[in-house]
Amino acid sequence: MSETATLKTEAEAAVFLNVSTKTLQAWRWRNQGPRYYKLGKGKRGAIRYSQEELKNFLQQSEMNA
C-alpha cells in the first residue's frame, strides 16, 4: 500500500482524533499535534495527515493515571 493511500483530510483526521478541525489548526499554528503534509503553496495548500502519524500521535499522547 502506498503512503498516499493512507493520507487523511483535516476533517478525517479530526474525526479520528475526536477533536475539532479548529483544534488541529491551532495545533499546527503552535507547532504541536501530529505531523502533517501541506500539498501546494500559500494559504490554499491542502493539509493532509498520515494514518500512521495519527496513530503515533495518539500513542505518544497516552498518559498513565
N, C-alpha and C positions, 0 to 999 in steps of 0.2 A: 504494500500500500504506500502510495506516495505521501510526502509530508503535506502537500497542498490539499489532499483529500480530507485531512483532519482539521483544516482551518475553520474556525467558528467566527461568525459575525459578532459584533459587540452585543447585540441583543441575545444571541445564543449563549455567549459567554456569561452574561448577566444571569440568565436563567440557570445555567449550570452551577454558578456560584451562589445562587439565591440572593443576589444583590441587585440594585437598580443600575441602569446604564449610567446614570449620573454619578454613582459611586465609582464605577470603572473610570469614568472621565476624570474624576477628582484624583483617583489613584495615579493615573497617567500624568496628570499635571504636577503631582508631588513626587514623581518617580518612585511610586510604590506599586503594589499589586503585581499581578502576573505579567511576565514578559509578553510583548505583543509585536506584531508586524504592522508597518504602515506602508500600504501599497499606493504609490503615486506621491506627488509632491504637493506642498501647500496645505491649506486648511481642508481641502476636499479629498485628501488621501484617505483611502479606505483602511480602517483598523480591523485587523484580524488577530485571533488568538489561536494558538496551537492547543489541541486537545491535551497533549502531553504536558504542556506548560501549565494548563489549568489544573490538571491532576497534581503536578508537582507543587504548585502554589498551595493547594489545599493540604497536602501532606506537611509542608513546611510551616503551615499556619496552625497545625494541631497543637493544642495545649494540654498539659496534664493538670488535672484538678488536685 
